[in-house]
Amino acid sequence: MLKQFFIICSGADTDILEQCSKGEQNKYAGIGATVFFTALMAFIAASYALYTVFDNYFAAIGFGFIWGLLIFNLDRYIVSTIKKTGRFLDELLQATPRIMLAVIIAIVISKPLELKIFEKEINQVLLEQKNDLTLANQNQILEQFNPNITALETDIATLQNEVNTKEAEVNTLYNTYIAEAEGTAGTNKLGKGPVYKEKRDKHDGLLTELQELKLENKVKITALELQIASLKTDYQLQVDSTQPIINNFDGLMARINALGKLSWMPSFFIFLLFLAIETSPILAKLLSPKGPYDFKLEDLETAIKTHVLQNKSQREALLKTDNAINDRVYADIKTEDELYTYKRKKTRELMQLQADAFFKHQKNIL
C-alpha cells in the first residue's frame, strides 16, 4: 500500500509500471517518496513562517497545508514531465527550467526552517535592534518636546536670576549700612547717624521689593514648572504608546533580516541540503538509464500519436474527395432548365408573400 502510494506520488503511469520489474517499481517509489517528504517539509516550513505572521495555529496549519499541496503538485509535475529520450543533452535541456524551479522551491522551503533552527540567535539580534529602536524612538520624540522644555527652563532661569540679582543688591546695601554703623566705611564715624539712617531706609525699601519679586517670580516659576511637567508627561505617554510597536518588531521580514546578519555559512549549507532533496528526483531521472517503463511509455505514446496522425490524414482525404464530388454535382445541375423553372417559381411566390406582408404592416401603421 505504501509503495503504491509513493508510485502515485512520482507521477508515473501505474498501469504501465505494473507490467515492469520490481526494481523499476522501486525506483519510481523512491522518487515518489522524495516528492512526498519534500512536500511534508514544505508544509512544516510554511506553517512556522505563517505562524510568525498570523500568530494563530489554525490559520498557520491551514495555509501551510495548502502550501504543502502546492509544492507536492509542482514537484510531481516536474518529475513526471521529464521524458527519457536516450540523449543526455536533450534530457538536460528539458530539465533545465525544471531545475531552476526546483532551486526556487528549495529557497522557499529552507528559509522558514532556518528561522526556526536559528531562533535563539535571531532573538538576540532582534533584542539588540529593539533596544536601538527604543533609544532612537525616545530621542526622536524628545526632539519634539526639547525646544519647548528648553525655552521654559530658560524663562525659569531668567526669573531666578532676577531674584538673585535683586538679592545681591540688598546684601550689598546691608553691608554698606552695617559698615556705616561700625564706622569702617562711608563717613568712618561710629554710630547710627543720618547717613546710616538713609542707607538703612534704602536697604529696607529694596528688601521689600526683593520679597515682592520673590513672591511674584515664585508664582511664575511654579506655572512654568507645571508646563514642563505637563510636557514631560506628554513625552512619556507618547513613548509608552509607541513602545508596543517596537516590542512587536519580530515579524517574518524582521526575522529574515536578522538572519541575514548572522554567519552565512550555516544557512548556506541548509539551503544546499534542501536543494539536494528538491533536485534529487530530477537528477535521478536524468542519471538513470532508459528503463522498461520509459520504453513502454514511449511505445504507448507513439502508438497514440500514429493513430491520431492516421485519423487526421483520413479526414483530410475524405474532405478533399467530398469537395471534388460536390463540385462535379453542382457543375452538372447548374445548366438544367427544370431546376431553373422550379427555383424561379418558388422565388416568385416568396417575393409575393414579402410584398403582401409589407402592405399589411404599412396599412396597420396608417
Steps between C-alpha positions, in 0.01 A plus 500: 500500500780742595696409189195559282444838665858609431471384138192722464702787654766453231248577226574176315234307306405223743349279228826499304715466814308189609634326188862586594743331737509553876824695466337747262205536737734560796682772304181697445384432856824660622443801275144530628617477862740789440217707350273421796752581774602820322135607509485401868801719579338782301186462714702524823704796377198693372304433819779644715552800270128580495475456877751785539265708282152408630596379851219243469551123485189421295567765234867399478424128466221564248708719271802275554300198386395682183860603437617140551244378245620764255864393536397135472313570176791701356760235586280222366446695178872575463602136542222352286564732202867404457505247215790261446613530137836327526680826413645664811530851357135500390394375842716763673352773281143407589597463867675840529185712560375234741830512692472880522150463640630240746767749618230761568290246690806395705562862601137549599496180706838542671463862613220450760678195642819705532297754698392224739842336527675830579211639706710574813770683305235694307329598827830640626544709183139619525551597865796717407303655216204567730728671752646718226153579369381585852783748552453647153126531557548673836751743348271579207205568729721700735602724209134599468475607866854625567462849346195582715654352815827686440313828444305456823814410694666814360207708621532345847873574506430860396247547780738341750782725382279805558449389861870425546601837357253685723616295798863587426408869495319466835801324652730772371284771659489298822877485516517872423276619784660253744844637409365854546373413849833345592694795357708281268375657177305797372541789747725283723304618806383250755129509570163517329495848354300651213710329234443167671124566511496592130685186402284288728180640345635433150581143603159444655323632186703272276439207739125556466535500121704177526228328703231610254718386205555163668127448544422614146774292337417198714147499354641533148762229558236265642283551190800438272597187695145369460528554125830311496346217702207487257737483202702222666177310568396537137845382396475191718149424375619519140796275579272249674251502209771434237696243701259210420574550129869448573427205730310333214794544266546126450300422187607287206692773316674614818611143573625451143703821526633389838597164349695688234715658773614157619776293345401398146667158499250299714205642305677424173553134590139463610397645164731252322337216695151597386624567149641147489169361628296705255710419193571135587193361311594699189866397520397138561298499177778677308780268617309173488508307170192462287304220664209272413247754621642765267489263202142396573391861549669601176333209318159602631549867414630429148208260439250768599687759293499272194129428544420871524707579189326221306156629597599854406632387161183300430276793590699729271473251213126456564445877498700542181303221326164634620585849373593361156171305477295804601673712238410249227137466618438875506671541164268240340170639637564873454394480125173302554185696387266307729694606813510859374121511445429349841724742685357796299147401604590476871685832492196668340272365778742615769513856361119514484475397865753768599302768306172398667657504847651846441161631378321374814762648728478844338121492506497428876734796560271740308 
